[in-house]
Amino acid sequence: MIESLNSPHVARVKALIGSRGVKERKIAGQFVAEGLQCAREAFVAKNGPQVETVYLTVNGRSKVEEIADLTQFNIVDVSDEVMKQMSETITPQGIIAICTIPDVSLESIALNGSRKFIYLSEVQDPGNAGTILRSADAFGIDAVITSPGSVDMYSPKVVRSTAGSLWHIPVIQSIALEELIKKGIRGFSLEANGGMSLKDYTPSGDTVAIFGNEARGLTASKNLNGIETVNIPMPGNAESLNLSAAASIVMYHLSNMPL
């Protein structure tokens, strides 16, 4: 069991979740998943991120032994104090996994005329990004794609917010919107004064729903030519919706459209 707070294992985890975490994750091709919910998905994943190393306290080991055969994984036992040093949460569950970042490209997803994608354009809030990915998983979206300048989808806060859905749906990062449009994917964006009500919108062909920055929307995009706009009818008194709530409504609509 590792008890030293100066262990290289502690330094390794902290580097992946620290202030330079984005760079470290890119170099290492790894990210940190913490807690039982993420571990449960990571242990059974076949196509998503794969487990490289699992750090467990005594209490954490007792939890995961109920859901997985630990002999299949590289397990490192640590003390409660070491786990606290590794963890970003106030009350660690005693389970931290280092997982590989899947190598998923836009070309790896074959277009078939009925694909549905979500595109996050410079979305910054980890909670919004993680919740949107979770909803995308629930509504059968084919992939979540992010623009350059968007939050890292493998940052600790995003990973926790996905509640395990990160292991169910492809994530493709740092793709310019123009690349999607050039591939013939039809795009539409959500705007308060969009030209069409969402309830009247019917996707035609491979489709991407585009969501902009929480404060600026899509005004930062260089090329919105050919992008349709839609609005969500709101008969109530609220002026607007949270980004993740609006995205969930859009995805629910898309999931109920005939293929």
Stockholm file with secondary structure:
# STOCKHOLM 1.0

chainA/1-259         MIESLNSPHVARVKALIGSRGVKERKIAGQFVAEGLQCAREAFVAKNGPQVETVYLTVNGRSKVEEIADLTQFNIVDVSDEVMKQMSETITPQGIIAICTIPDVSLESIALNGSRKFIYLSEVQDPGNAGTILRSADAFGIDAVITSPGSVDMYSPKVVRSTAGSLWHIPVIQSIALEELIKKGIRGFSLEANGGMSLKDYTPSGDTVAIFGNEARGLTASKNLNGIETVNIPMPGNAESLNLSAAASIVMYHLSNMPL
#=GR chainA/1-259 SS CBCCTTCHHHHHHHHHHSTTHHHHHHHHTEEEEESHHHHHHHHHCSSSCCEEEEEECHHHHHHHTTTSCGGGSCEEEBCHHHHHHHCSSSSCCSEEEEEECCCCCGGGSCCCSCCEEEEESSCCCHHHHHHHHHHHHHTTCSEEEECTTSCCTTSHHHHHHTTTGGGTSCEECSCCHHHHHHTTCEEEEECTTCSEEGGGCCCCSSEEEEECBTTTBTTTCSCCTTCEEEECCCCSSCSCCCHHHHHHHHHHHHHTSCC
#=GC SS_cons         CBCCTTCHHHHHHHHHHSTTHHHHHHHHTEEEEESHHHHHHHHHCSSSCCEEEEEECHHHHHHHTTTSCGGGSCEEEBCHHHHHHHCSSSSCCSEEEEEECCCCCGGGSCCCSCCEEEEESSCCCHHHHHHHHHHHHHTTCSEEEECTTSCCTTSHHHHHHTTTGGGTSCEECSCCHHHHHHTTCEEEEECTTCSEEGGGCCCCSSEEEEECBTTTBTTTCSCCTTCEEEECCCCSSCSCCCHHHHHHHHHHHHHTSCC
//
